[in-house]
Amino acid sequence: MRPDAVHRVLDTELAAARDRRGGEPPRVLDVGGGSGVWAVPLAVAGCSVTVVDPSPDALATLHRRAAEAGVLDRVTAVQGDADVLDQDASADLVLGHGLLEVVDDAGAALAALAAAAAPGGAVSVLVANRFAAVLHRAIAGRLVEARRLLDDEAGQLAGTRDPLLRRFDAVGLEALVSAAGLKVELVQGHGVVSDLVPGSVLDANPGAADALAELELAASTRSPLRDVAARLHVLGRKYG
């Protein structure tokens, strides 16, 4: 299956960073990515990755994955959250994937991510989409929850065991990234159609996986499909 929309953007960004560094490994800071889902593949690709996460269990998983992949020397783990960032403005790429939904202050966390990026570097933000959550609950017959999510500006199911403090829409997320002093270069969807297609369809139809990947890439930047993707991805550039 072809790389998805987010991975393609990150690959392009890191190739540019490697060129700026004259072939030296790009520096990546992954905040909230303790289990290594993004960090380990980036280390395998030759990046120097620092992971900041408050969970010791997640960091233990990161250590195991990095060891299995043979990249322990390229991964540095730091226990903490966005507040512990030294903000030395040295990272070519800063990841905040699945972070802004769970922190107490999304604006402050995003400002910390921006401060940690080097001039000319980028901040990649991946968040849960409020409108996708509405649609998925409605399709599942959870209509009361769907209406509550639609009416709640933060996209949260208050008073329940909702694991997220907030969900975002494209307009609100773009405004938040801009408020952190970053220039928004890209807003795209992640999981536009791929999250809706049953695995049985892919298994029963040769070539379906590639066709789905191609459709997903084509839909990722096209509104209104982009705006109802399971997740929203924004790339912001730091200047100055």
N, C-alpha and C positions, 0 to 999 in steps of 0.2 A: 504494500500500500504506500502511496506517495506521501511525502511529508505534508503535514497539515499547514494551515495558513500561518499559525503562530510560529511554528518551527522554521518556516521559510523566511519569515521576517527576521527572526533572530539569527539565522545563518547568514543572511545578507549583512546584518549589523555587525556581526563578529568578523566577517571577512574584511569589512571596511576598517574595523578597529585594528586588525592584524596588519593591514597596510599602513595605517598611521603609525604603528609601533615598529615598522621596519621588519616585520616577520616575527616579532616576539609575541608570546602568548597574551591574548586579551585578558583583562582583569574583569571578572564578573562577581557581583555581590548579589546573593540570593537571600532576601529577607522573608522569613516565614517558610522557607522551603526545606525544613530540617530532614525530611525523610529521603531527600536526594532525587526525587522524580525528575527535576529539571537539572540539578547540579551535576549529578554523575554523568549523564550523557554529554554535558558541556565540557566536563573534565576529560572525558574520553576523546572529545573532539580537539583537545589541546589547550583548553582554557585553564587559567588559574582561578579557582572558584572559592569564595568565602561564603559560608552559609551561617546566617544568624537565625536562631529559633529558640523559643523559651522552653521547649520540651526536651528533657534529657532522653526520653524514649525515642523521639523522632531522630535526634542526633545519633543515637546508637544505631538506628536503622541506616542512617546516612553512612556511618563508619563501615557497617557491614557491606553495604552496596558498593562503596568506593573500593573496599578491599577486594571484593569479588571481581570488580572491573579492572583492578590493577592500577588505580589512580589515587591512592591515598596521599601520595606526595603532591598532588595538585588540588587537594580539597582541604580547606581549613574550616573547622567548626567552632562557632562561638555561641554559647548559651546566653540568651537574652532576647530582647525585642528591638523595635526600631529606636527606642530610647538609648540603646547602648552603642549606636553607630558613632564612630569617631568623626564621620563627616569630613574626611580628608580630601574629598573630591578627586579620587584617583581611579574610580571604577569606570571602565569603558561601557559597561552595561549593568544596570541595576534591575533586578527582578522583584516585583511585588505581586506574585501570583497567588490568588486566594488569600490575600492579606487584608485588604481594606474592608472586607465584609465582617471581620472579627475583631479588629482593634477598637479601642474606646473612641479614638478621635481619628477619623480617616484623613482629614485635612492635615493634621500634624504629622501623621505617618508618611503621607505622600511628600510633605515638605522635607522630611528627613531623607527619604529616598532621593529626592532631587539634589539635596546638599551633598550626598555621597557620590554623585556622578561627576566625572571629569568634564571640563568644558569640551563641548563637542560630542560628549557621550549621550547615552539614551537611557530612559527609564521605561521598562515594559510592565504594564499593569494588566492583569487578567482577573476579572471579577464575575460574580454571578449576576445574571440578567433578571431584573424584576419582572419584565413582561413575559419572558420565557417561563418563569415560575408560575405565573398566572395561567398561561396556556396549558402547561403540563398538568397542573392540578385540575383544571376544568376537564381535560381529556380523561383524567383518571376518575372523574365523578366527584371530586372533592370541591364542590361548587362554592360552599361557604368560605373555605380557605382561599379559593381563587378570588372571590370578591374582596375579601379582607386585604389580600396582597395588592390588589388593584387600587384600593382606596388609601392604603397606607403609603405616604410619600417616601418612607424609608424602605418600603418593600419588605417589611418584617412582620411575622405573625406574633405579635406581642401576646404575652400570657400563655404561650405554649412552650414546648421544648424545642423551638426553632434554634438550630445551632448557629444561625447567622444573625448578626445585629442589624444588617442592612443588605439590600440588593440595589443594583444600579440600573439606570437607563442610559442610552448613549449620550443624550444631551447633558445630563447631570454629571456623568463621568468625564466627559470632555471639559466641562467647566471646572471641575475639581483639579484636573491635571493642569489646566491653564493657570489656575489660581496659585499653583505651586511654583510658578515661574518657568514652566516648560512650554515649548512650542509643540502643539499636537501635530504630528506628521501623519498619523494613521489611526483610524477607528475601524475595526472590523469585528465580525462575529466569529465565534469558535464553537462548533457544535450546532451549526445552522440546521443541517438535515441529518448529519451522521448519527446524532443521538436519537433520531426518530425511526431509523431503519432497523428492523429486527435482524439479529445475527443469522437467523434461519434463512432469510432472503439472500444474504451474502454467501452462505454455505451452499445454497442450492443453485446458484447462478454463476458459472465461470465468468470471470471478468467483472463481476458486480462490485467487488471491492475497489478496483481501480476506477470504475465509473463513478462510484460514490465519492471517492477522494477528489476526482475532477469536478464533480458537481459541488462539493463542499467548498472547494477553492473558488469556484466561480461565484457562489452565493455569498461568500464571506464579506465582500465589500459592497454588496448591492442592497440598498434600502428599498423596501422594508424588511427583506429577509434578514439582513444583518441585524436589524433592531430587535428581532425575536429569537436570536441565537441563544443557546443555553448559557454561554459566557460572552462577555464583551472584552475585547483586547484593544488597548490604546498604547501607542508608542509616542513618548514625548522626548523632545530634544532639548538639551541644556546648552545655552549659549552664554557667552560672557565669562 
